[in-house]
């Protein structure tokens, strides 16, 4: 439905003044004030002839740019056409009752929201950014208020399907898990014979491993590859046997691409038990770049030949990304 309203440029109405010639019926184009006649709806114009308001049946107004009198005017008659502004307010959202925007909206300033924002909410664009706070001294917080049973949780992840790519999960009791955070535990798959004993530094990277778990698929054989640059807590246990009274020095290392970490320095024979076997263990917080590798190394000297064996039952390595 059309309504009469105020135009920002022309006010509530526009008046067109014409001076008729003898017998003139059609009035259009530029008037006495160089205004060009134009109207949107013939129901919202008034036509005056010498100050007398004509009824709609006295003229025809269908083109939007002309008015045609049924009876020709007399020379010098004054014909005045008043055009009222017309607009429609059908496509609006009510301030009092609210409603729905069916397309995109752009806001150049600050958007204040009182009440709830109903999901789903999508932040799009080339570099979607959500900023909380304005660099002031006030505290900032995110409150998750949706717990109605013990299974409820707040999940942060990729994709639109909940649970398929959960990166961080906060459960109802405040526990925080990172299901995709890189972490692993591997055991030596088989006893390995005659690896060191005569000053041989034996590396584990090519040995077969049994995975207890490998959360991000970063392990190949007895070798871990860092998926991202960060600090990794690496731990190792090595059990060996086959030493003799002549073995006089040894060390165990966690080896990485950046540097090696010696976690045990020992006298093999003095450290061994009655069955001539010995276990060493240690851990290190290692800095690793993306695609750096980590493994183990064992060195024993003095046996005269490489007679020292690795025992699979108690030889293992583990690690996880700290951050």
C-alpha positions in Angstrom: 0.0 0.0 0.0 1.3 3.5 -0.8 1.6 6.3 1.7 2.1 10.1 1.6 5.5 11.0 3.2 8.2 13.5 3.3 10.9 13.3 0.6 14.4 14.3 1.7 14.9 16.3 -1.5 11.5 17.8 -2.4 9.5 18.0 0.8 5.9 16.7 1.0 4.8 17.9 -2.4 6.0 19.4 -5.7 4.0 22.1 -7.6 4.2 22.4 -11.4 2.9 25.7 -12.9 1.9 25.9 -16.6 0.4 28.8 -18.7 -1.9 27.4 -21.3 -2.1 28.3 -25.0 -5.5 28.4 -26.8 -7.2 25.0 -26.7 -4.2 23.3 -25.1 -5.1 19.9 -23.5 -1.8 18.2 -22.7 0.7 19.5 -20.1 4.1 17.9 -19.7 7.8 18.6 -19.6 9.3 21.8 -18.2 6.9 24.1 -16.4 7.2 27.9 -15.8 9.8 27.3 -13.2 11.9 24.8 -15.3 10.7 21.8 -13.4 10.0 18.6 -15.4 6.6 17.0 -14.6 6.9 13.6 -13.1 4.6 11.6 -10.8 4.4 8.0 -9.5 0.7 7.4 -8.9 -2.1 9.4 -10.5 -4.1 9.0 -7.2 -1.6 11.3 -5.6 -1.8 14.4 -7.8 -4.2 17.4 -7.8 -4.9 19.4 -10.9 -6.1 23.0 -10.7 -7.3 25.2 -13.6 -7.4 28.9 -12.7 -7.4 28.0 -9.0 -10.3 25.5 -9.3 -9.7 21.9 -8.3 -10.6 19.5 -11.1 -12.1 16.2 -10.4 -10.2 13.1 -11.8 -12.8 12.6 -14.5 -11.9 16.0 -16.0 -8.4 14.8 -17.0 -6.3 11.8 -17.8 -3.0 11.0 -16.0 -1.6 7.6 -16.9 1.9 8.2 -18.2 3.7 9.5 -15.2 5.0 12.4 -17.2 1.9 14.2 -18.6 -1.7 15.3 -17.7 -4.3 15.6 -20.5 -7.4 17.8 -19.9 -10.7 16.6 -21.4 -11.6 20.1 -22.5 -9.0 22.4 -24.0 -7.9 25.4 -21.9 -8.3 29.0 -22.8 -5.2 31.0 -23.7 -3.3 32.2 -20.6 -5.2 29.8 -18.3 -3.2 28.8 -15.2 -2.9 25.1 -14.9 -1.3 23.9 -11.7 -0.4 20.3 -11.0 0.5 19.3 -7.4 2.4 16.0 -7.1 2.6 14.4 -3.6 5.5 12.2 -2.6 4.7 8.5 -2.5 6.6 5.8 -0.8 6.0 2.3 0.6 6.9 1.0 4.1 6.0 -2.7 3.5 9.6 -4.0 3.6 10.5 -3.0 7.1 11.3 -4.7 10.5 9.2 -3.5 13.4 11.0 -1.7 16.2 8.4 -2.8 18.7 7.7 -6.3 17.5 11.0 -7.3 15.8 11.2 -9.5 12.7 13.6 -11.1 10.4 16.1 -9.7 7.9 16.1 -11.9 4.8 19.3 -10.7 3.3 22.7 -9.2 4.4 23.1 -6.1 6.5 26.1 -3.9 7.0 26.8 -2.0 10.2 29.4 0.8 10.1 29.4 1.6 13.8 28.8 -0.2 17.1 26.1 -2.9 17.3 24.5 -3.1 20.8 22.5 -6.3 21.6 20.3 -6.7 24.7 18.9 -10.2 25.0 19.9 -13.4 23.3 21.6 -14.0 20.0 20.0 -17.2 18.6 22.3 -19.7 16.9 23.6 -20.5 14.4 25.9 -17.5 14.2 28.5 -17.5 11.3 31.4 -15.0 11.1 32.4 -15.0 7.4 34.7 -13.0 5.2 38.3 -13.5 3.9 39.8 -13.3 7.5 36.9 -13.8 9.9 37.8 -12.1 13.2 36.0 -12.0 16.6 37.4 -9.4 19.0 36.2 -9.4 22.6 37.1 -6.2 24.5 38.3 -2.8 23.5 41.8 -2.7 25.0 40.4 -1.1 28.1 41.0 -2.1 31.7 37.8 -4.0 32.0 37.8 -7.8 32.5 36.7 -10.0 29.5 35.0 -13.3 29.9 33.2 -16.0 27.9 30.4 -17.7 29.8 29.0 -21.1 28.7 25.6 -21.3 30.2 24.1 -24.5 28.7 24.5 -27.3 31.2 21.4 -29.4 31.9 23.1 -32.8 32.4 26.6 -34.3 32.9 27.1 -35.0 29.2 27.0 -31.3 28.2 30.2 -29.8 27.0 31.6 -26.7 25.2 33.4 -27.8 22.0 35.8 -25.7 19.9 36.6 -27.3 16.5 36.6 -27.1 12.7 33.7 -27.8 10.4 29.9 -27.7 11.0 29.3 -31.2 12.4 29.8 -31.3 16.1 32.3 -33.8 17.4 34.0 -34.8 14.1 36.9 -32.3 14.4 36.9 -31.4 18.1 40.0 -29.4 18.9 39.2 -28.5 22.5 36.4 -29.8 24.7 35.4 -28.4 28.1 33.1 -30.9 30.0 30.5 -30.2 32.6 33.1 -30.7 35.4 35.7 -28.3 34.0 38.0 -30.9 32.4 39.7 -29.7 29.3 40.8 -32.2 26.6 42.5 -31.6 23.2 41.5 -34.7 21.2 43.8 -33.8 18.2 46.8 -32.6 20.2 49.9 -34.5 19.1 50.7 -37.3 21.6 52.2 -40.8 21.4 53.4 -43.9 23.2 55.4 -46.6 21.5 57.1 -49.8 22.6 60.1 -51.6 21.0 58.4 -54.3 18.9 61.2 -56.9 19.2 64.3 -57.8 21.1 67.3 -56.4 19.1 70.6 -58.2 19.5 74.2 -57.0 19.4 73.5 -53.3 19.0 76.4 -51.8 21.0 79.1 -52.6 23.5 82.3 -51.6 21.6 81.9 -47.8 21.5 79.0 -48.0 19.0 76.3 -45.2 19.3 73.2 -47.1 18.3 70.2 -45.2 16.9 66.7 -46.5 17.3 65.0 -44.6 14.4 64.9 -47.6 12.0 63.6 -50.1 14.6 60.1 -51.4 14.5 57.7 -50.1 17.1 54.4 -51.1 18.5 52.1 -48.2 18.9 50.1 -48.0 22.1 48.6 -44.8 20.8 49.6 -42.2 18.2 47.0 -39.5 18.4 48.0 -37.4 15.3 49.8 -40.1 13.2 53.2 -38.7 13.8 55.1 -41.9 14.4 56.9 -44.1 11.9 59.0 -47.0 13.2 60.8 -45.8 16.4 60.8 -42.2 15.1 58.5 -39.3 16.0 58.1 -36.3 13.6 56.9 -33.0 15.0 53.8 -31.8 13.1 54.2 -28.1 14.2 56.9 -25.9 15.8 56.6 -26.1 19.6 57.8 -27.5 22.9 57.5 -31.2 23.3 57.8 -33.3 26.4 59.7 -36.5 25.4 60.3 -39.4 27.7 62.2 -42.7 27.2 63.0 -46.0 29.0 65.7 -48.4 27.7 66.4 -51.8 29.0 69.5 -53.6 27.8 71.4 -56.7 28.7 74.6 -58.6 27.6 77.2 -56.5 29.4 80.3 -57.9 31.0 82.8 -56.8 33.7 84.8 -54.9 31.1 82.1 -52.5 30.1 83.1 -49.2 31.7 81.0 -46.4 30.2 77.7 -45.7 28.7 75.0 -43.1 27.9 71.5 -42.8 26.6 70.1 -40.0 24.6 66.9 -38.6 23.2 68.0 -37.4 19.8 66.2 -34.6 17.9 67.0 -32.6 14.7 67.9 -29.5 16.7 70.1 -31.2 19.4 70.6 -34.3 21.4 69.7 -34.7 25.1 71.8 -37.0 27.2 69.4 -38.3 30.0 71.6 -41.0 31.5 75.3 -41.4 32.0 76.4 -44.6 33.7 78.9 -47.4 34.3 77.1 -50.3 32.7 78.7 -53.2 34.8 78.4 -51.4 38.1 74.8 -50.4 37.4 73.6 -53.8 36.2 71.9 -56.4 38.4 72.8 -60.0 38.9 71.4 -60.9 35.5 73.6 -58.4 33.8 70.7 -56.2 32.6 70.0 -52.6 33.3 67.2 -50.0 32.8 67.7 -46.3 32.2 64.9 -43.7 32.0 64.6 -40.0 31.5 62.7 -37.1 30.0 63.3 -33.7 28.4 61.3 -30.7 27.3 62.6 -30.3 23.8 62.2 -27.4 21.3 61.3 -28.8 17.9 60.5 -27.2 14.6 57.8 -28.5 12.3 59.1 -31.8 10.6 61.9 -32.2 13.1 62.4 -35.8 14.2 63.0 -37.5 17.6 64.3 -40.9 18.5 66.7 -42.7 20.9 70.3 -43.6 21.0 72.3 -46.0 23.3 76.1 -46.1 23.7 78.1 -48.6 25.7 81.9 -49.2 25.6 84.4 -51.7 26.9 82.7 -55.0 26.1 85.3 -55.7 23.3 82.5 -56.3 20.8 78.9 -55.3 20.2 77.3 -57.8 22.5 74.6 -55.7 24.2 71.0 -56.5 23.4 67.9 -54.3 23.6 64.9 -55.8 25.5 61.5 -55.0 23.9 59.5 -55.6 27.1 60.8 -52.4 28.9 62.0 -50.2 26.0 59.6 -47.4 25.1 59.3 -43.8 24.1 56.5 -41.3 24.6 55.8 -37.6 24.1 53.2 -34.9 23.6 53.0 -31.3 22.4 53.0 -28.9 25.4 52.4 -25.8 23.3 
